[in-house]
Amino acid sequence: MLPENKYKAPALEKGLDILEFLAKQSTPQSQTEIAAGVNKTPNEIYRMLVNLELRGYVTRDPLSSKYGLSLKLYYLSHRHSVVEELRSAALLPMRKFANTYKESCHLSILYDNQVMVIASIKSPAPIALLVEEGNLYSVSKTASGRLLLSCLEDNVREAVLEHDPYYLQLSKKNKQQFVKELTAISKQGPYKMESAYARGIIDISVPIGTSLSGTIACLTVSRLVVYNENTPAVNDGIVDGLTHCIQEIHGQLGLRAAI
Protein backbone atom coordinates (compact mmCIF):
# COMPACT_ATOMS: atom_id res chain seq x y z
CA MET A 1 0.00 0.00 0.00
CA LEU A 2 1.33 3.44 -0.96
CA PRO A 3 1.94 5.95 1.86
CA GLU A 4 -0.41 8.93 2.10
CA ASN A 5 0.67 11.74 -0.20
CA LYS A 6 0.06 15.30 0.96
CA TYR A 7 1.21 16.73 -2.38
CA LYS A 8 -1.04 15.08 -4.92
CA ALA A 9 -0.57 15.60 -8.66
CA PRO A 10 -3.59 13.85 -10.21
CA ALA A 11 -2.53 14.26 -13.85
CA LEU A 12 0.96 12.93 -13.16
CA GLU A 13 -0.43 10.03 -11.14
CA LYS A 14 -2.81 9.17 -13.97
CA GLY A 15 0.03 9.09 -16.49
CA LEU A 16 2.21 6.96 -14.22
CA ASP A 17 -0.68 4.57 -13.56
CA ILE A 18 -1.09 4.09 -17.31
CA LEU A 19 2.61 3.46 -17.87
CA GLU A 20 2.82 1.02 -14.97
CA PHE A 21 -0.29 -0.81 -16.17
CA LEU A 22 1.05 -1.17 -19.71
CA ALA A 23 4.41 -2.37 -18.37
CA LYS A 24 2.65 -5.35 -16.80
CA GLN A 25 0.82 -6.36 -19.98
CA SER A 26 2.21 -8.84 -22.48
CA THR A 27 0.09 -7.48 -25.34
CA PRO A 28 -1.12 -4.02 -26.47
CA GLN A 29 -4.25 -2.76 -24.73
CA SER A 30 -7.28 -0.82 -25.94
CA GLN A 31 -8.32 2.47 -24.39
CA THR A 32 -11.19 0.70 -22.65
CA GLU A 33 -8.90 -2.01 -21.27
CA ILE A 34 -6.42 0.57 -19.99
CA ALA A 35 -9.20 2.57 -18.38
CA ALA A 36 -10.44 -0.52 -16.55
CA GLY A 37 -6.89 -1.37 -15.50
CA VAL A 38 -6.33 2.02 -13.85
CA ASN A 39 -9.88 2.40 -12.50
CA LYS A 40 -10.79 5.31 -14.75
CA THR A 41 -13.30 5.86 -17.51
CA PRO A 42 -12.11 5.87 -21.14
CA ASN A 43 -12.85 9.60 -21.38
CA GLU A 44 -10.72 10.32 -18.30
CA ILE A 45 -7.60 8.82 -19.83
CA TYR A 46 -8.06 9.92 -23.46
CA ARG A 47 -6.02 13.14 -23.26
CA MET A 48 -3.31 11.46 -21.24
CA LEU A 49 -2.95 8.69 -23.83
CA VAL A 50 -2.75 11.25 -26.63
CA ASN A 51 0.03 13.13 -24.86
CA LEU A 52 1.94 9.99 -23.89
CA GLU A 53 1.85 8.97 -27.54
CA LEU A 54 2.97 12.40 -28.72
CA ARG A 55 5.88 12.33 -26.26
CA GLY A 56 6.91 8.87 -27.43
CA TYR A 57 6.21 6.93 -24.24
CA VAL A 58 3.51 4.76 -25.77
CA THR A 59 2.79 3.61 -29.30
CA ARG A 60 -0.62 3.06 -30.88
CA ASP A 61 -1.21 0.39 -33.48
CA PRO A 62 -2.77 2.07 -36.55
CA LEU A 63 -5.02 -0.92 -37.24
CA SER A 64 -6.23 -2.02 -33.81
CA SER A 65 -5.75 1.38 -32.08
CA LYS A 66 -4.33 -0.52 -29.11
CA TYR A 67 -1.54 0.95 -27.00
CA GLY A 68 1.77 -0.46 -25.83
CA LEU A 69 4.90 0.90 -24.20
CA SER A 70 7.62 2.22 -26.49
CA LEU A 71 11.33 1.78 -25.71
CA LYS A 72 11.69 5.38 -24.51
CA LEU A 73 11.61 4.54 -20.80
CA TYR A 74 14.28 1.91 -21.36
CA TYR A 75 16.52 4.38 -23.15
CA LEU A 76 15.96 7.10 -20.56
CA SER A 77 16.80 4.77 -17.69
CA HIS A 78 20.06 3.72 -19.30
CA ARG A 79 21.10 6.78 -21.25
CA HIS A 80 23.06 9.10 -18.98
CA SER A 81 25.00 6.77 -16.69
CA VAL A 82 25.94 4.39 -19.48
CA VAL A 83 26.77 7.14 -21.96
CA GLU A 84 29.05 9.00 -19.58
CA GLU A 85 30.77 5.81 -18.46
CA LEU A 86 31.21 4.68 -22.06
CA ARG A 87 32.58 8.03 -23.18
CA SER A 88 35.00 8.21 -20.28
CA ALA A 89 36.26 4.69 -20.95
CA ALA A 90 36.45 5.04 -24.73
CA LEU A 91 37.94 8.45 -25.48
CA LEU A 92 41.60 7.68 -24.71
CA PRO A 93 41.67 4.30 -26.55
CA MET A 94 39.86 5.91 -29.49
CA ARG A 95 42.38 8.75 -29.59
CA LYS A 96 45.26 6.26 -29.57
CA PHE A 97 43.64 4.33 -32.42
CA ALA A 98 43.13 7.49 -34.49
CA ASN A 99 46.74 8.56 -33.99
CA THR A 100 48.12 5.10 -34.82
CA TYR A 101 46.00 4.31 -37.87
CA LYS A 102 45.36 7.87 -39.07
CA GLU A 103 41.63 7.13 -39.22
CA SER A 104 38.74 8.90 -37.51
CA CYS A 105 36.46 6.72 -35.40
CA HIS A 106 33.15 7.13 -33.62
CA LEU A 107 31.25 5.42 -30.83
CA SER A 108 27.53 4.69 -31.24
CA ILE A 109 24.57 3.38 -29.26
CA LEU A 110 20.91 2.77 -29.99
CA TYR A 111 18.67 5.66 -28.98
CA ASP A 112 15.04 6.34 -29.87
CA ASN A 113 15.08 3.57 -32.51
CA GLN A 114 18.07 5.16 -34.24
CA VAL A 115 21.85 5.11 -34.00
CA MET A 116 23.27 7.95 -31.91
CA VAL A 117 26.93 8.95 -32.10
CA ILE A 118 28.07 9.65 -28.53
CA ALA A 119 31.80 10.15 -29.13
CA SER A 120 33.95 10.96 -32.14
CA ILE A 121 37.71 11.32 -32.59
CA LYS A 122 39.18 12.99 -35.67
CA SER A 123 42.15 11.53 -37.50
CA PRO A 124 45.34 13.63 -37.47
CA ALA A 125 45.70 12.98 -41.22
CA PRO A 126 45.32 16.03 -43.50
CA ILE A 127 42.33 14.40 -45.24
CA ALA A 128 39.91 12.62 -42.92
CA LEU A 129 36.25 11.81 -42.50
CA LEU A 130 34.52 12.78 -39.26
CA VAL A 131 31.08 11.77 -38.02
CA GLU A 132 29.86 14.42 -35.60
CA GLU A 133 28.76 13.61 -32.05
CA GLY A 134 25.04 13.78 -31.39
CA ASN A 135 24.00 12.85 -34.92
CA LEU A 136 21.24 10.30 -35.38
CA TYR A 137 21.25 7.75 -38.21
CA SER A 138 19.06 4.94 -39.51
CA VAL A 139 19.55 1.60 -37.79
CA SER A 140 19.03 -0.30 -41.03
CA LYS A 141 21.22 1.79 -43.35
CA THR A 142 24.41 1.96 -41.29
CA ALA A 143 27.01 -0.64 -40.35
CA SER A 144 26.80 0.40 -36.70
CA GLY A 145 23.00 0.20 -36.75
CA ARG A 146 22.92 -3.25 -38.32
CA LEU A 147 25.57 -4.52 -35.93
CA LEU A 148 23.66 -3.22 -32.91
CA LEU A 149 20.38 -4.59 -34.28
CA SER A 150 21.95 -8.01 -34.77
CA CYS A 151 22.75 -8.21 -31.06
CA LEU A 152 19.23 -7.44 -29.80
CA GLU A 153 16.66 -9.93 -28.58
CA ASP A 154 14.15 -10.73 -31.32
CA ASN A 155 11.24 -8.88 -29.70
CA VAL A 156 13.30 -5.75 -29.03
CA ARG A 157 14.70 -5.82 -32.57
CA GLU A 158 11.20 -6.06 -34.01
CA ALA A 159 10.07 -3.08 -31.93
CA VAL A 160 12.98 -0.98 -33.19
CA LEU A 161 12.49 -1.97 -36.83
CA GLU A 162 8.80 -1.10 -36.68
CA HIS A 163 9.91 2.54 -36.44
CA ASP A 164 12.54 2.40 -39.19
CA PRO A 165 11.30 3.96 -42.48
CA TYR A 166 13.69 1.96 -44.68
CA TYR A 167 12.68 -1.37 -43.17
CA LEU A 168 8.97 -0.58 -43.29
CA GLN A 169 9.02 0.03 -47.04
CA LEU A 170 10.57 -3.38 -47.75
CA SER A 171 8.44 -6.22 -49.06
CA LYS A 172 7.69 -9.12 -46.72
CA LYS A 173 10.27 -11.25 -48.52
CA ASN A 174 12.94 -8.56 -48.27
CA LYS A 175 12.16 -8.00 -44.60
CA GLN A 176 12.76 -11.69 -43.96
CA GLN A 177 16.02 -11.51 -45.90
CA PHE A 178 17.10 -8.45 -43.92
CA VAL A 179 16.49 -10.22 -40.60
CA LYS A 180 18.37 -13.25 -41.91
CA GLU A 181 21.33 -11.01 -42.71
CA LEU A 182 21.22 -9.59 -39.18
CA THR A 183 21.47 -13.13 -37.81
CA ALA A 184 24.58 -13.68 -39.91
CA ILE A 185 26.08 -10.39 -38.72
CA SER A 186 25.60 -11.39 -35.08
CA LYS A 187 27.86 -14.39 -35.62
CA GLN A 188 30.74 -12.69 -37.42
CA GLY A 189 31.87 -9.95 -35.02
CA PRO A 190 33.33 -7.06 -37.05
CA TYR A 191 31.01 -5.90 -39.82
CA LYS A 192 31.86 -4.01 -43.00
CA MET A 193 29.55 -2.36 -45.52
CA GLU A 194 29.58 0.43 -48.06
CA SER A 195 28.11 3.65 -46.74
CA ALA A 196 24.50 4.29 -47.69
CA TYR A 197 25.03 8.02 -47.17
CA ALA A 198 27.96 8.74 -49.48
CA ARG A 199 29.84 7.00 -52.28
CA GLY A 200 33.41 5.87 -51.86
CA ILE A 201 33.17 5.22 -48.12
CA ILE A 202 33.28 1.91 -46.29
CA ASP A 203 32.13 1.54 -42.68
CA ILE A 204 33.83 -0.97 -40.39
CA SER A 205 32.08 -1.61 -37.06
CA VAL A 206 33.10 -3.69 -34.05
CA PRO A 207 30.82 -4.43 -31.06
CA ILE A 208 31.58 -3.32 -27.51
CA GLY A 209 30.46 -5.66 -24.73
CA THR A 210 30.94 -9.16 -23.43
CA SER A 211 28.93 -12.36 -23.29
CA LEU A 212 27.81 -11.29 -19.81
CA SER A 213 27.06 -7.62 -20.44
CA GLY A 214 25.70 -8.05 -23.96
CA THR A 215 26.57 -5.60 -26.71
CA ILE A 216 26.22 -2.08 -25.33
CA ALA A 217 27.70 -0.01 -28.17
CA CYS A 218 29.89 -0.26 -31.23
CA LEU A 219 33.03 1.43 -32.50
CA THR A 220 33.11 2.38 -36.17
CA VAL A 221 35.59 3.67 -38.71
CA SER A 222 34.20 5.36 -41.83
CA ARG A 223 37.02 5.48 -44.35
CA LEU A 224 37.61 6.40 -47.96
CA VAL A 225 37.70 3.45 -50.34
CA VAL A 226 40.01 5.36 -52.70
CA TYR A 227 42.19 8.35 -51.87
CA ASN A 228 42.87 9.00 -55.54
CA GLU A 229 42.72 7.08 -58.79
CA ASN A 230 45.95 5.18 -58.13
CA THR A 231 45.85 4.73 -54.35
CA PRO A 232 43.17 2.39 -52.99
CA ALA A 233 42.66 2.45 -49.25
CA VAL A 234 43.64 -0.80 -47.53
CA ASN A 235 41.56 -2.24 -44.68
CA ASP A 236 44.33 -4.57 -43.49
CA GLY A 237 45.09 -3.90 -39.87
CA ILE A 238 42.08 -1.67 -39.23
CA VAL A 239 39.99 -4.48 -37.74
CA ASP A 240 42.94 -5.58 -35.60
CA GLY A 241 43.37 -2.00 -34.45
CA LEU A 242 39.69 -1.67 -33.63
CA THR A 243 39.74 -4.98 -31.77
CA HIS A 244 42.68 -3.83 -29.67
CA CYS A 245 40.90 -0.54 -29.00
CA ILE A 246 37.79 -2.44 -27.88
CA GLN A 247 39.89 -4.54 -25.50
CA GLU A 248 41.22 -1.37 -23.91
CA ILE A 249 37.69 -0.01 -23.56
CA HIS A 250 36.57 -3.29 -21.99
CA GLY A 251 39.41 -2.97 -19.51
CA GLN A 252 38.37 0.57 -18.60
CA LEU A 253 34.78 -0.62 -18.11
CA GLY A 254 35.83 -3.66 -16.09
CA LEU A 255 34.57 -6.05 -18.76
CA ARG A 256 37.13 -8.81 -18.84
CA ALA A 257 35.54 -11.56 -20.92
CA ALA A 258 35.71 -11.00 -24.67
CA ILE A 259 32.65 -11.51 -26.83
Protein Blocks (a to p, Z undefined) as FASTA:
>chain_A
ZZddfbdcfklmmmmmmmmmmmmpcbdcdfklmmmmnopafklmmmmmmmmmmnopaccd
fklopacddfklmmmmmmmmmmmmmmmmmmmmmmmmmmmnopacdddddeehiacdfbdc
ddfbfbdcdddehiacdfklcfklmmmmmmpcfklmmmmmmmgmklmmpcfklmmmmmmm
mmmmmmnopaddddfkbghiacddddeddfknopabdcdddddfbfblmlccdfehklmm
mmmmmmmmmmmnopabdZZ
